[in-house]
Amino acid sequence: MAGNYLEFQFIIEPVQPASEILIAELGYLGFESFVENDNGITAYIPVEEYEDDLLANVHILQSEEFEINFNVNEIERLNWNEEWEKNFTPIQVDEHCSVRAPFHPKTDVEFDIIIEPKMSFGTGHHATTHMMIQLILKNDWENKSVLDMGCGTGVLAILAAMKGATPVDAIDIDNWCYLNTLENISRNDCEHINVEEGGAELLEGRKYDMILANINRNILLRDLPVYEKCLNEQGNIFLSGFYKRDLPVIEKACKDLGLDFVENIERNDWIAAKFSR
Ligand SMILES: C[S@@+](CC[C@H](N)C(=O)[O-])C[C@H]1O[C@@H](n2cnc3c(N)ncnc32)[C@H](O)[C@@H]1O
């Protein structure tokens, strides 16, 4: 059943702050999506990424301060889409950009992005996507070459392209995201974005003015040296997918590679940060 997800329903007592800690720990271990509810959280991980003793590394499950129980089901990706269609509301980021589904009415903003995420990450609902959109809105992309690494739905690449970036490469390691980005670039008339499936191994010899990477702490720390090699002089790199407490380690990794911290945004304890050469 490759391609399916495991859906973990965690019942947590008391719900906060344990939910937040649990989401952070599961995020490090490769869980991809989280839905918070009154009783706890539901968390999703691809079946192929789950190993039997994975939850043994989740410290909060061993904590005596909280009572946490869970049950797990295997689900098909398509069920997620139905859930998403039921629950998805358009997102407005600042006054210039909205992210909506094809079935929502057109919005009257400068950048009206249409996304059908299915199982891919990147609707603008998550703090990290929201902040990356804010950083893109604040910067000049006209005629800049751009890499969107870990493109998910392609939302960041699409916005950069709408703001004049060219050429734009959007890369994701996940086949579903690759296919979903192809669909979304077509929906937004951004077919000139080049979409590829893979990871840092694809980047050998490439050069970009701007790099966007909203992935997670560990992958960023591992792949930053590869991204840095791809950055043109005076280029900028925008990173997210990590918590506020990890900003110092990300900042140090960038500094060691000759990248200076420019600014960061914070939302719900997550960070999006800009670095430049
Ligand atoms: C947090 S999502 C971000 C999606 C989108 N860019 C956004 O901002 O909403 C991270 C994405 O990175 C992809 N990913 C994970 N590891 C990766 C890697 N080593 N190289 C490229 N993409 C990766 C995942 O499949 C996922 O789509």
The ligand as an SDF file (V2000), in Angstrom:
LIG
                    3D

 27 29  0  0  0  0  0  0  0  0999 V2000
    6.7750   22.1390    4.8950 C   0  0  0  0  0  0  0  0  0  0  0  0
    6.4730   21.5850    3.2630 S   0  0  0  0  0  0  0  0  0  0  0  0
    6.5670   23.1450    2.3970 C   0  0  0  0  0  0  0  0  0  0  0  0
    5.7320   23.2280    1.1650 C   0  0  0  0  0  0  0  0  0  0  0  0
    5.6750   24.6070    0.5080 C   0  0  0  0  0  0  0  0  0  0  0  0
    6.9560   25.0210   -0.0060 N   0  0  0  0  0  0  0  0  0  0  0  0
    5.1700   25.6470    1.4820 C   0  0  0  0  0  0  0  0  0  0  0  0
    5.8990   26.5610    1.8240 O   0  0  0  0  0  0  0  0  0  0  0  0
    4.0290   25.5150    1.9250 O   0  0  0  0  0  0  0  0  0  0  0  0
    8.0140   20.7780    2.9180 C   0  0  0  0  0  0  0  0  0  0  0  0
    8.0800   20.0700    1.5760 C   0  0  0  0  0  0  0  0  0  0  0  0
    9.4170   19.6320    1.4250 O   0  0  0  0  0  0  0  0  0  0  0  0
    9.4270   18.3620    0.7790 C   0  0  0  0  0  0  0  0  0  0  0  0
   10.7130   17.7310    1.1160 N   0  0  0  0  0  0  0  0  0  0  0  0
   11.0350   17.0180    2.2160 C   0  0  0  0  0  0  0  0  0  0  0  0
   12.3240   16.6640    2.1750 N   0  0  0  0  0  0  0  0  0  0  0  0
   12.8420   17.1800    1.0410 C   0  0  0  0  0  0  0  0  0  0  0  0
   14.1430   17.1660    0.4440 C   0  0  0  0  0  0  0  0  0  0  0  0
   15.1690   16.5450    1.0330 N   0  0  0  0  0  0  0  0  0  0  0  0
   14.3260   17.7920   -0.7280 N   0  0  0  0  0  0  0  0  0  0  0  0
   13.2840   18.4010   -1.3480 C   0  0  0  0  0  0  0  0  0  0  0  0
   12.0250   18.4380   -0.8320 N   0  0  0  0  0  0  0  0  0  0  0  0
   11.8180   17.8440    0.3450 C   0  0  0  0  0  0  0  0  0  0  0  0
    8.1880   17.6740    1.3240 C   0  0  0  0  0  0  0  0  0  0  0  0
    7.7450   16.6630    0.4450 O   0  0  0  0  0  0  0  0  0  0  0  0
    7.2040   18.8330    1.4410 C   0  0  0  0  0  0  0  0  0  0  0  0
    6.4200   18.9550    0.2960 O   0  0  0  0  0  0  0  0  0  0  0  0
  1  2  1  0
  2  3  1  0
  2 10  1  0
  3  4  1  0
  4  5  1  0
  5  6  1  0
  5  7  1  0
  7  8  2  0
  7  9  1  0
 10 11  1  0
 11 12  1  0
 11 26  1  0
 12 13  1  0
 13 14  1  0
 13 24  1  0
 14 15  1  0
 14 23  1  0
 15 16  2  0
 16 17  1  0
 17 18  1  0
 17 23  2  0
 18 19  1  0
 18 20  2  0
 20 21  1  0
 21 22  2  0
 22 23  1  0
 24 25  1  0
 24 26  1  0
 26 27  1  0
M  CHG  2   2   1   9  -1
M  END
$$$$
